């Protein structure tokens, strides 16, 4: 396999894992996700571009900022099949409702959502919608969306490298451990997108705040369940996206 085909295969695999887009990826070998994790922020750029197109169409149709922002958030959810939102809800339920590590992991594996999970979803959708509505200018919203979707996924390979899987099975364990070059490449791509889209000052501030928020959540995951799961990675993506959009809206 030549290098170009390898890069394309990695991107297709990352797209198939993180979205519902029909890219022809079916069976995934153990450890393959870790190898392809450098492409996570590029997948984020694609998701952000699709969400941006919805915001632009809504603006052209004359929709107010609030409805346009809500439609944009749901467009991103539709593309990913609520993959990350489901992880956020499961993580909130597990961390908030479990008495010990085993019970927390059991709750997170349950497909049903409880009070903590529903509140987390309401907060996530509400904060992202409010931030986008503040960015009423289409170009500002478009750039913020691209940065938020890219950076929030760029943090995941580093988390997968630093933390160990919390259970011996499941998505976290089968994904594998990204190499240091993979984690660095993903972080560099995310940083480049953020600095280009938001500018040096705002982009750097957003990157620092996202890094802090993700690191704090990862430390909490280590204390709560001893590592990460697929659900926790979804929660980290949501936290990163929310922080990026809030920083962009604050300017």
N, C-alpha and C positions, 0 to 999 in steps of 0.2 A: 504494500500500500504506500503510495507516495504521500508527501507531507500535505499537499493540498487536499487530497481525499481524506486524510486523517482529520484535518481541521474541520472539514465539512461534516464528516461523520460525527465528530464530537458535538458540533453545533446542533445537528439533527437529533442526537440523543438527548442533549440538554433541553431542547425544545419539546421533545416527546415526554420527558419527565416532568417539566414545569408547566406545561400547557395542555390544552385539549386539541391543539392544532393537528391535523392529519399529516404527519410527516413520515409515516411508514415504519415507525419504530415499534417493535412488538416485544420480543423477549430481550431482557437486559441482563447481561452477564454480571456476576458479583464483582464489584470493584470498578465497573465501567463508568458509573456515574462520577466517581471521584476523578477519574482521568479526564472526563469531559467537563468538569466543574468550572474550568477557566472560562467557558462560554456562557455561564449563568448570566452575567451582566449584559451580554449581547442579546440573549433571550429577553431580558428585561427591556432593552431598547425596543425590541419588536412589540412587546406587549404595550409599552408606553406609546408607541406610534399608533397602534390600533385604537387605544383609548383616546389619544389626541384627535384622531380623525372624527370620533364621535362628538367630542367637544366642539370641533370646528363646524361640523354639520349643524349641531344644535344652535351654535351662534349664528350661522347663516340663516337658519329658519326663524331667528328672532326670539328664541327661548330666553327666559331670564337666567341669570347666573346660577341660581340655586338648582332648578331642574336640570340645566345643562351639566352641572357638576355631578349631580346624582346619577344621571345617565352615563356619564363618563366612568364613574367608579364601578357601576354595574357592568359596563363593557369590559373592564379589566377582569372582573370576577367571572364573566362568561367565558373569556378566553382561557383562563386558568382552571375553569371548572370549580371555582371556590376552593382550590387546593390549599392555598395559604390561609384563607379564612377559617377553614375547617381545623387546620393545625392550631391556629390561635385560640379557637373556642375550646378544643380538647385540652390544650395546655392550661388555659385559665381554669377549667373545671378540675383538672388533676391537681394543680398547685393549690387551688383554693379549697378543694373539697376532700383531699386525701389526708389521712392521719399519718401515714408512713410511706416510705418509698414504694413498697409493693402496691399499696392501695392507690397511690397517685398514678403509677404506671397502668394499673388495671382500669382506672377511670378514663385515662387518656386513650386507651384502646377501645373503649365503648363508643360506638357510633352516635349514641344519643347525646344531646347537649343539655346541660343543666343551667342553673341561674348564672353562675360565673361566666360560662361560655357565651350565653346570650348577651350579657352585659358587655363582654369584650367585643363582640361583633357590632353591637350598637355603637360603642365608642369608636371602633375602627372606621366604620362606614360614616358615622357622623363627623368625625374629625377630618377625614379626607375630603368629604363633600364640602364642609365649611371652608377648608383651606383653598380648595379649587374655586369655590364661589367668590372668595376674596380676590383671587387672581382672575378677575373678569376679562382682562385683555387676552385674547386667544393665543397670541405668541408667548406671553408670560406663562400661561397655563400649559402650553405645549412643551416648553423647555423644562418646566418644573416636573411634568409627568415623565419625560424621558429620563431626567436625573433620578427621580424617586424610584422608578421601576428598575433602573440599572444598578444603582448603589445598593438598594435593599437586597438584591440578589448577589451582589459582589461580596457581601460580608459572609455569605454562607460557607464557601470553601474554607476560609480561615477558621470558622467555628468548628467545622468538621475535622479540621486538622488538630486543633488545640484540645477539644473535648473527645472523649471516647463514647461510643454508643452506650446508651443506658440499659439496653437489653440485647441479648445475643441474636435476636431475630428482628424482622421488620425492616422498614426502609433505611433507617439509620445504619444498621449493621451491614446490610447488603450493599449499600452505596460505596463503602470503602473509605479509606483515608486519603484525601488529596495530598499530593506531594507539595513541597514548599514552592517550587516554581509555579505550580497550578494556582495555589492560593495567592501568590504575589501577582500573577498575571491577571487574575480576576479582580483583585483589589485595584490594580493599576488601571484597568479598563473602566471600572466604576468611577475612580477618581477623575480620570480624563473626561468622561461624560459629564460629571458634575461640574467640574471647573469650566468646561466649554459652555455648558448650558446655562449655568447660573452666574458665571463670572468668577474671578479669583477670590474676592473677599467673601461673597455669599457662599460660593461653592466650598471654600475651605471651612467656613463656619459650620456649614451643614455636614460636611464629612466628619468633622471633629465630634459634633453632637451625635450623629448616627453611630460612630464608633463607640462613644461612651455608652449610649443606650443599649447597643447590642452586647457590648462587653459586660455591662451590669446584668443584663438578662441571662447571658451565658453563665455568669458566675452564680446567679440564682438557680439556674437549671442544674448546675453541678451540685449545689447544696441540696436541692430538692430530690433529685433522682439519680445523681451521680454521673451525669453526662447528657447527651442529646438524643432525641428521637426525631423521626420525620415531622411529627407534630411541632416539636420545639423549633425546628428549622422554619416551619411555616409561620410560627409566632414571631421569630426574629425578622423574617421578611416583612411582616406587617408592621412591626415596630419601626424598622428602617424606613419604610415607605411613608408612614405617618410623620415621622420626624422631618424627613426631607421636605415634604409638602408644607408642614407648619413653618419651617425656616424660610422657605420661599415666599410664603404668604405674609410673613412678618416684615418683609422688606418694603 
